[in-house]
């Protein structure tokens, strides 16, 4: 396993350029996958990539609806 395969909450917030509360909201609503290991909540790096990809696809669909293309 690579060193960056599991990210801490601060590492994930830095990569997403978002705040801690926003990240915990994504985790709470299960829009972002994570693991539960004791009291920690590591986030797989691929889960961040999946979230960003889904978010980009949703934005593109919204743009299509707005622009009618």
Secondary structure, DSSP 8 states (H G I E B T S, - for coil): --TTSEE-HHHHHHHHT--HHHHHHHHHTTSS----BTTB--EEHHHHHHHHHHHHHHHHHHHHHHHT-
